[in-house]
Amino acid sequence: MNDNEIIDLFFDRNEKAIAALEKKHGRLFRRIANNILNNTSDAEECVNDAYFAVWNAIPPQRPHLLASFVSRIVRNISTTRYHHLTAEKRNSFYD
């Protein structure tokens, strides 16, 4: 299934769109999140949050490059999660 077909599934609000996106690009998204967070469970959570964000973002938008669009969302969510986890107040050194 190509990216345009996956985008069409999102426009049809078909839940198979997320499964098709995971099957085609999921490995890339998990690698991006894992490189930022260095924790597979947090990375998986960020990828799932990104799928939810894509589900809400695509019907009004129609991205030209689906993998780049979702990768950016994954990167932003993972970076936010990284900053949350490494904040000074949550750092065990200061406890």
C-alpha positions as CSV (number, residue, x, y, z in Angstrom):
1,M,0.0,0.0,0.0
2,N,1.5,3.4,-1.0
3,D,1.3,6.6,1.1
4,N,-1.5,8.1,-0.9
5,E,-3.7,5.1,-0.2
6,I,-2.9,5.4,3.5
7,I,-3.8,9.1,3.4
8,D,-7.1,8.2,1.7
9,L,-7.8,5.7,4.5
10,F,-7.2,8.5,7.0
11,F,-9.6,10.8,5.1
12,D,-12.2,7.9,5.2
13,R,-11.6,7.7,9.0
14,N,-10.8,4.0,8.5
15,E,-8.9,2.5,11.4
16,K,-6.9,0.3,9.0
17,A,-4.9,3.5,8.2
18,I,-3.0,3.3,11.4
19,A,-2.2,-0.4,10.9
20,A,-1.1,0.3,7.4
21,L,1.1,3.3,8.6
22,E,2.6,1.1,11.3
23,K,3.3,-1.7,8.8
24,K,5.0,0.5,6.3
25,H,6.9,3.1,8.4
26,G,6.6,1.9,12.0
27,R,10.2,0.8,12.3
28,L,11.4,4.2,11.2
29,F,9.2,6.0,13.8
30,R,10.3,3.7,16.6
31,R,14.0,4.2,15.7
32,I,13.5,8.0,15.7
33,A,11.8,8.0,19.1
34,N,14.3,5.4,20.5
35,N,17.3,7.5,19.4
36,I,15.9,10.5,21.3
37,L,14.7,8.7,24.4
38,N,17.0,5.7,24.6
39,N,14.2,3.7,26.2
40,T,12.0,1.4,24.2
41,S,8.9,1.6,26.3
42,D,8.9,5.4,26.2
43,A,9.6,5.4,22.5
44,E,6.7,3.1,21.9
45,E,4.4,5.3,23.9
46,C,5.6,8.4,21.9
47,V,4.9,6.6,18.6
48,N,1.4,5.7,19.7
49,D,0.8,9.3,20.7
50,A,2.1,10.3,17.3
51,Y,-0.4,8.0,15.6
52,F,-3.2,9.6,17.6
53,A,-1.9,13.1,16.6
54,V,-1.8,12.0,12.9
55,W,-5.3,10.7,13.2
56,N,-6.4,14.1,14.4
57,A,-4.2,16.1,11.9
58,I,-4.7,14.4,8.6
59,P,-8.3,15.0,7.7
60,P,-7.9,18.8,7.4
61,Q,-4.3,18.4,6.1
62,R,-3.0,16.3,3.2
63,P,0.7,15.8,3.6
64,H,2.8,15.3,0.4
65,L,5.4,13.1,2.2
66,L,3.6,11.0,4.8
67,A,6.8,9.5,6.4
68,S,8.3,13.0,6.8
69,F,5.1,14.4,8.2
70,V,4.7,11.6,10.8
71,S,8.4,11.6,11.6
72,R,8.3,15.2,12.5
73,I,5.4,14.6,14.9
74,V,7.2,11.6,16.4
75,R,10.4,13.8,16.9
76,N,8.4,16.6,18.5
77,I,6.6,14.3,20.9
78,S,9.8,12.4,21.8
79,T,11.7,15.6,22.4
80,T,9.0,16.9,24.6
81,R,9.0,13.6,26.5
82,Y,12.8,13.7,26.8
83,H,12.7,17.3,28.3
84,H,10.0,16.2,30.7
85,L,12.0,13.2,31.9
86,T,15.2,15.0,32.3
87,A,13.9,18.2,34.0
88,E,16.1,19.2,37.0
89,K,13.3,18.6,39.5
90,R,12.9,15.1,38.3
91,N,16.6,14.3,38.1
92,S,17.5,12.0,41.0
93,F,20.8,13.9,41.6
94,Y,18.9,16.8,43.1
95,D,16.5,14.7,45.3
